[in-house]
Amino acid sequence: MTHRRLHDGPLNMSPRRQSFLEVINGRDYRIEVSSVNSSRWRAEVVTQYGGPTALMPFYGTTPETAREGLTTWLARIQPLPDAGR
């Protein structure tokens, strides 16, 4: 299982919405974290145009915990690329 960020910080610095580019097991993901209320954050995979995908969102008490829950789950379900292909 491999996981790396393409950027150290968010792509934008809005206090209510943050976007990240992540590479997880060789696939690129754009992850958006947004404030639901003062103590709840939602992380979801979005398309290149900013729209949500069919994947379920993950929630946390901070932007980091919400994003970490989503990226950990993606790393588990997304198999590593087959080296023999």
Residue pairs with C-beta under 8 A, 6 or more apart in sequence:
1 25
1 75
1 76
1 80
2 23
2 24
2 25
2 26
2 75
2 80
3 22
3 23
3 24
3 25
3 71
3 75
4 22
4 23
5 20
5 21
5 22
5 23
6 21
6 22
6 23
6 28
7 20
7 21
10 18
10 19
10 20
10 33
11 18
11 19
11 20
11 21
12 18
12 19
15 35
16 34
16 35
17 32
17 33
17 34
17 35
18 32
18 33
18 34
18 63
19 30
19 31
19 32
19 33
19 46
20 30
20 31
20 32
20 33
20 67
21 28
21 29
21 30
21 31
22 28
22 29
22 31
22 71
23 29
24 71
24 74
24 75
24 78
25 74
25 75
25 78
25 79
25 80
25 81
26 80
26 81
27 78
29 45
29 71
29 74
30 45
30 46
30 47
30 48
31 43
31 44
31 45
31 46
31 67
31 70
31 71
32 43
32 44
32 45
32 46
32 50
33 41
33 42
33 43
33 63
33 66
33 67
34 41
34 42
35 41
36 42
36 59
39 61
40 59
40 60
40 61
41 59
41 60
41 61
41 62
41 63
41 65
41 66
42 57
42 58
42 59
42 66
43 57
43 58
43 59
43 60
43 63
43 66
43 67
43 69
43 70
44 52
44 53
44 55
44 56
44 57
44 58
44 70
45 52
45 53
45 55
45 70
45 74
46 52
46 53
47 53
57 70
58 66
58 67
58 69
58 70
58 73
59 66
59 69
60 66
60 67
60 68
60 69
